[in-house]
Amino acid sequence: MDFGVDQKPPSPKRVWPKNLTDRIAFSFTHIGLTGIILFNLFVVLPIYHKPFSFWYNFHLFNGLFIAFGVFTNLYMTILTDSTVKSSEISLPSVLLPGWYYCHNCRMNAPPRSHHCPLCDICVLKRDHHCIFTGNCVGHINHRYFICMSLYLWLGAFYTMMFDFEYFSSVLGGFGPQTWLKMVFPMVAYLLGYCSLHQLGILFVCGVCCMAMFLFTCLMSFQIFFISRGQTQFECKKKIKDYQKNFKQNWVEVLGKRWYLPIFGYFLKSRLPGDGTHFSKTTAFDSNNDHVKFM
C-alpha cells in the first residue's frame, strides 16, 4: 500500500511558543538573524561595493535568497502539523502490533512516535524538540527543519567569508589578543583595549563565529542521523530497526523527489509514508554489505 503524504499547505497553527525557554530562543533567533542581515546590508556591503553595481547586486541576491530559505523553512517547520492529531492520518481504534496507548493524549500512537512534554502531544517519528522554533521536529516537518539548518549553515559561512576583511580591518587582524578580546569583550572595553566601535564589532564577530560552530554541529548531527535511518532517540537507544540504504533514508525525510525541497518549500516532494507505517530491517547481509527489508 502507498501511505504517502502529499505536501499540502499547512493548517493554521500557533506560532508563538508556549514555554518561556522556547520564547527566549525564538525571539533571539529572529532578532539575531534580522540584525545580521541589516548589518551586512547597510554597514558592510556599501563599503566594499558601489550600490546597485554587479557585485553589490550579486551579494544582495545571495543574501536575500539565503534569508528567504531560512525564514520560509523555519515557519514551515512551525506551521506543518507533525503530531498524531494531524489531519493527514487516521488513527485506528484498535491497538495494532507495535503501537502503544498514550495516556496523556488518550489515543493510540504508532511506532517511532513519542510524547513531547513541552508540546504536550505525541509526535510522529519524533526526532527532537527544537527550542528555536518552539516545536517538535517529526515525520512531516523534518524536511523543512533540515532545509532550514542547511540555509542557516550557508548563511553563517557566507557571512564569515564576506565580513572577514571588514572584521580584520576594524579589529586589527585576528591574532591571539583579538580572539581573547572576542571571548571577553566587556573586559577588554573596560580595560581600554578596544573602543566602543570595536566592542560592537567584537560582539557581532563573536556571534557569527558561535553561529558557524553551532550550525556546523547541527548539520553534522542531522546528516549522521538521517543517513543511518535513525531519529535522535533511536540513535541514543541504539535502535537500528528501520535502517535502509543511504538514498532510501534521505527519501523518507525529504520525499520521493528529495532534490527539490532544498530549493524551495513550495516545490512538492511526496513523502513515502504517513508517519504510522515503517518497514523494519529483517536481516543484515555482511557479505553484500546491504540491508534487506520486509
N, C-alpha and C positions, 0 to 999 in steps of 0.2 A: 504493500500500500504506500501511497505517497502522502506523507504527513507534512508536506512542505508548507511554509508560511510565506505568503506574499508580502512584499514591502508596501504597506499601506500608510497613509497619513496618520500621524499619531493622534490619539484621542486627547481631549482636554485633561490636563493633569496639573497637580500642584507643582509650582516651580520653586518657590521659597522653601528651603529645608525646614524640617520640623525641629531638630535639636540645635542647641547653641553652638556646639563644635562645628557642625556642618555649616551653619550660618556664617561663622567666622571664616572658615576655609573658602566658602562660596564667595563671600564678599572680597576676601583677599585676592582670589583668582581674578575676579572681574576688574578690581581696582589695579592690580599689578599688570595685567595684560593691557588694559587701556592706557595706563601710564607709560609702559614701554613703547607702545605704538605711537603715542603722541610725542614722546621724547625723540624717537627716531625721525618722525615726520617733520617736526618743527625745529629741532635742535641740530641733529647730526646731518641729515640729508641735505639741507640747504648750504651747509658749509662746504661740502665736497662736490656738489653738482648744482649747476645752474637750474633754477626752476623750469620744469617742462622741457628740459633737454632730453636727449635719448636715454642717457644713463639715469637721469632723475626719474623718468617715466618707467624705466626698466625696474629699478629698485622699488618704486612706488607700487607697481603692479604686483611684483613678487610678495611684498609685504602685505598688501591687501588680500591677495589670494590665500596666503597662509593664515591670516587673521580670519578670513571667511571660513576656511576649513576648520579652524579651532572652534569658533563660536557656534557654527551650524551643527557640528557633530556633538558639541557639548550639550546643546539644547535638545538634540535628538536623543541623546543618552538619557536626559531627564524626562522627556515627554513620551518616549516609547515605553509602553507597558510591558514589562517582562515578568510579571507576577503570575501566580496560579489563577488569579481572577481575570487574566487577560481575556478580552472578547474573542481573541483568535482561537481559543481552545475550549473544549467542553470536557469537564472532569466527570469520570464515572461515579455512579452512586455506590458501586460495589468495590471494595478494596482489591485491586489487582495484584498479582505477584510482583514483588519488588517495590510496590508503593507503600506509603505509610500514612497514618492518620495524624494530622496536625491538630492538637487540642487547642492551640491558640487561634488558628484560622478556622477551626471546626470544619475541615474539609479534607478529602483525600489528596495527597501530594505525590507527584511522580518521582521516579528515581532521579538523582542528581540535584533535586531541588532542596533548599534549606530555608529555614525560617530566620529572618533577619530581625533581631531585637530592636534595631533602630527604626527600620521601616515598619515593623510590626506586621509582617506578612511573609508568606513563603514565596521565594523567587525561583523561577525555572532555571535549572542548570546554573545556580548561583556561583559566581566567581568571587566577588568581594563587594564590600560596601565602599563606595567612593565618596570621601568627605567633600571633595571639591565640586561635586555635582549634587551632593546630598541624597543620592540614590544608589540602589544596588545595581551592579552590572550582572546581567543574566543572559539567557539564551537569545532573546530577541534584540536587545540593545548592545550586546557585546561588540558588534561590528562598528557601531558608532564610537564606542569608547576607544577601541584600538586605533581607529582613524583619527580621533581627537588626540590621542597620545602621539601618533606619528607627526601630526601637524605641530604639536607643541614642541617636539624634539627638533623638527625642521626650523621652527621659529626661533628657538633658543640658539641653534647652531648658526643660522643666518645672522641673527643679531650679534653674536660674538664675533663673527668674521667681519661684519660690516662696521661695527663700533670699535674694533680693536685699535685702529690708528688713532681715533679720537680719544679713547681712554688713555692710550700710551702717551699722547702729546700733553694731555691735561695733567696726568699723574707723574710724568717724567720717566716713563718706561715701566717695566714690570720686573724690578729687582726684588731681592728678599725684603727690603724695607716696605715696598709697595704692598706686597702680599700680607705683611704684618699689619699695615695700616688698614687693609681691607677687612682683616679679622677683627681689629679693634678700632673702628673709625672714630668713635667718640673720644676715646683715649688720645688718639693722635691729634684730634682737633683741640682738645682741652690743653694738651701739652705744647701746642703751637707747631706741630709737624705738618699740618695741612691747613689750607684756607677753607672758608665756608663753601666756596665753589667746589673745591676738591673733595670736601666731605660729601656733598651731594653726589658727585661722580663716583666716589668710592662706594656709596650705598647702591647706586644703580649697577655698577660693575659687579659688586658682590651678589646682588640679586640675580644677575644674568649668569654668573658662574654657578651659583647654587641651583638655579633652574636647569642649567645644562646637565649638571650632575644628576639631579633627581629624575629628569625626563629620560636620560640615558639608562638609568637603573630601571625605570618604569617600562620602557620599551624592551629592554633586555629580558626582564621577567615575563612580560606578556608573550614575547616571541618564544621563550623557553616553554611556557605552559601550553600555549596553543599548538606548538609543533609536536608536543608529546601527547596531545589529545586529552589534557587534564585541566581541571579548574585548580585554583589555588588550594582549596580544601582537599581535593583529591591528591594533589602533589604532596601536601603536608602529611596526609594519612597513607601515602604510598599506595593509592588505589590506581590500578592500571587496567581496569575492566573495559575501558572504552577507547583505548589507543588504536588508531588506524595508521595508514601511511601519511607521510608529510602533507601531501596535497589534500587528502580527504579531511585531515584535521583542520586545515585552514578553510576548506569549503564549508564545514559545519559552523564556522564563526562568521565568515564573510559572505556566504551564499554561493550558489552554483556559478554565478558569474563573478567570482571572487576579485577580479581585477578592476571592477567598476566602482565599488563604494569608496575607494581611495580618492577618486577624482570628484566625488560629489555625493552627498546624501540622497539626492533626488534620482540617481541612477539605480534602477531596480536590480536586485540580485536575490532571487528567491532562496530562502533557507531550505535545506534538505529535510528538516524536521520541524515539529511544532513545540519542541521542548519537553515532550512527555514520553517519546519512544526513542530509545537508543539501542543500537546493536552492540552486543558485548563481544569482547575478544574471547575466542574459544581455545585457541592454541597459538603457540609461537614456534615457528619453524626456524631453528637456529642455522640449518644448512642453507636455506634460501634467504635468510635474514628478512623475513617479512611476516606480517600478521594476517591470520585468517579470521574471518568473521562469520557470524550466523547468516 
